[in-house]
Amino acid sequence: MAVLFVSACTTSQPVPTDIPEDVVIEVGAVIFDGKECTVTGETKLPPGKYSYVLQDESEYEVQMWIGRLLEGKTNQDILDLQGEPGARLPEAVLDEAYDMAFEPGFARLKPDGGEIHTYILTDEGEYTVGVWSYETEIIPFTEWFCAPLWIEEAPSE
């Protein structure tokens, strides 16, 4: 499998639109410190296969997820329903808001730290990048909506 690395700055060169299906583009990092979750990299991408490095710097053990918002829903709608960062939303609310993106296989460990998560993002629309953790005796279930992401078909020339 070929891997093409793209700078994580939002001012980097545009992501190529003629990407072969077996190429994965690393577009940024998802950084969670237990209080805030941030995403580095491009926020508008053409359909494709993309990887993010999950850097969990918290006491939680989090999993990353990406979901495409269904028609008429926005990231702000979800944040308004959540109220407080980390609070759990009822599963029914999430089911009515998201179509979860497909992550083939398992996350791979990065030698210098973090996990590489790859997603197939083929449908145009607004997505949410987030993390969640299992409930433990010490820490309740948490759900963090990190950042919006848009998958857009490249304009035809």
N, C-alpha and C positions, 0 to 999 in steps of 0.2 A: 504494500500500500504506500503510495506516495504522500508526502506531507509538504504543504507549502506554507511557510510562515509569513504572516502579515503583521506589520507593526501594530501595537495596541493603542496608539494615539488616535484620537478622533480626527486629527488633521493628516493622517496617513494617506497614501495613494489609494484611489478607488479599488475596491475588490473586483478582480476580473469576472466577467460574466460568462466566459466560455470555458467553464471548469469541467473537465472530464468527471464522470460519476465516481471513479475510484480515488479521486483526490479529495483530501480533507484539508480545510483551511482553518488554522488556529487564529481566531479573531480577537481574543481577549482573555481576561481573567474575571472570575467572580470571587470577590474577597469578602469574607464574613468574619467580623470580630466579636460577635455576640451582642452588639448594640446596633450596628449598621451593616448593611450589605451594599456593596458597590460593584459595578460592572465597568471594566475598561474596554475600550475598543469601539469599533463601528456600531452604530445603532440602526443603520439602514443597509440591508444586504439583499442581493438577488437570491432567488431560491437556490439551495445547495446543501452541502454537508459541511457542518461547522463544528469546531472544537473550542471549548473553553477550559481554562485551568481553574479548578476550584481550590481556593486557598482558605482553609478553615483555620482561623486564628482564635477560635473561641473555645470555651469549655464544653460546648455542645458537640455532638457528632452529627454533622448535617449532610444531607443529600441534596444534590442540585436537581432542578427541573426547569423545563421550558414548556409553556402552554400557549396555544393560539387562542386569543379571545374570540368568542363567538359573536356573530352579527349584533351590533347595537351595544356591545360592552366595551368599556375602556379601562385602562389601568387605574385611572382616578376613581371610577366606580368601585373597583375592588378595594382600593385604599380607604375610601369612605365607609365601606361596609365593615372593614377590619377595625377601624378606630384606633387601635394601639398597635405599633409594630410588634410582631411576634405572636400576637393573639391568633388563636385558631378560628378559622371560618368554618361554618357548618359545611359538611361534605355536599349537601344539596346545592348550596350556593356555588361551590366550585364546579360541580357538574353542569350547572346552568350557564357558567361563564367560560369554561375552557374546554378545548380539545387538546389533549396532551400531545406534545411532540414526541416523535419516536427516537429513542436512544438505542441503537443496535449494540448488542454486546454489553460489556461491563466497563466501568471507568478503569483507566490505566493509571498506575502511579507514575509520576514524573520523577526522574532521578534527583532533581534539585528541590523537590518538595511540591506538594499539591497533587491533585488527581486530574486527569484529562477526561472530560466528558464530551462525547461527540453526538450531535443531533442531526437528523435529516429534517430540514425545514423547507418543504416544497410548496406549501400553500401560502399565497399572498395574504397579508393582513398584519394586525397588531398582535404581538406576543408579549408575554411576561417572562422574565428570567427570575427565578426565585430559589430559595433553599428552605428545607424543613428538617426538623429533627424528631426522632422518636421520643415519647414520654418516658422518663425514668423516675425513680423514687425522689430524686433531687430536682430535676428539671421537667417542667410541663412540656407537652407537645408545643412546638413553636413553628411558625410559618412566616417567612420573610419574603416580601415581594420586592426584589432588588431593583429592577429597571425595566422599562419598556424596550421593545425591539421590534423593528418593522421589516418584514420580508416583502420586497417589491420587485416586480418584473422590471428588468432594465428597459428603458425606452428604446424603441426600434429606431434605427438610423435611417 
